[in-house]
């Protein structure tokens, strides 16, 4: 009877050991299977990887297929991301890696997209030839707001109403041609502005002859239609007239220049 409890203890211990061995074997098989399926690793190069790191998911057609297991910098200071993928087959050689955002403000992940023009596959440890950097949502919003302000012609530091007033004051709009405010168009309803008159300027009189045109000597044209210059005046007559006028106050019997012809005639006649 004393051997019976001992035997039960041995049997119980053997059952426990057998269960532990079975659990260990199952976990080893699972580890080997997952290790073989996750042994496919590829790399992608990005200029910036904001928002992603080790453990970030990798998706293909929206389905999670792996995670990021490493990232480092190359000699040109670009980010090299290593991805471990659980895929039965290798990726096409035209696969591109894009950093996407889950929603507007969600977490980021890497999306793999096949461009559809590949002829081969990427070997384990290979590198993807195409990649798209992370898009910063904050920078994108700032650019959108700036473009909207530029399109509207507004300065963010000045209210819109003040800018409109300043624009209207610096660029006054002229009235439309032919409108009520156009003084130069008599058909547009505007009044024609009269010419300015100087009240102190001498005006023409009715008896004044018209001024001669430049280059015209006489108002009477000649035979050839060309105006002729006025005839030269006889200055001798004027000289005699002036001489007679000068001798108007001389004494009687005095010989003057005006009386020289008469004296000469008397001498010739012997008087």
TAZIUR-V313740 format. One record per backbone hydrogen bond with DSSP energy under -1.0 kcal/mol. CO is the residue of the C=O (numbers start at 1). NH is the residue of the N-H. Records with the same first field share a line. If there is no record, write none. Layout:
CO->NH + NH
This chain:
3->7
4->8
5->9
6->10
7->11
8->12
9->13
10->14
11->15
12->16
13->17
14->18
15->19
16->20
17->21
18->22
19->23
20->24
21->25
22->26
23->27
24->28
25->29
26->30
27->31
28->32
29->33
30->34
31->35
32->36
33->37
34->38
40->85
41->125
42->83
43->128
44->81
46->79
48->134
49->52
53->56
56->68
57->110
58->65 + 66
59->112
60->63
63->60
65->86
66->58
67->84
68->55
70->82
72->80
74->77
78->74
79->46
80->72
81->44
82->69 + 70
83->42
84->67
91->122
92->95
94->115
96->113
97->132
98->111
100->109
101->103
107->102
109->100
110->59
111->98
113->96
120->93
123->126
126->43
130->97
132->99
136->140
137->141
138->142
139->143
140->144
141->145
142->146
143->147
144->148
145->149
146->150
147->151
148->152
149->154
155->158
159->163
160->164
161->165
162->166
163->167
164->168
165->169
166->170
167->171
176->179
179->182
185->188
198->201
213->216
222->225
226->222
235->239
236->240
237->241
238->242
239->243
240->244
241->245
242->246
243->247
247->250
251->254
259->263
260->264
261->265
262->266
263->267
264->268
265->269
266->271
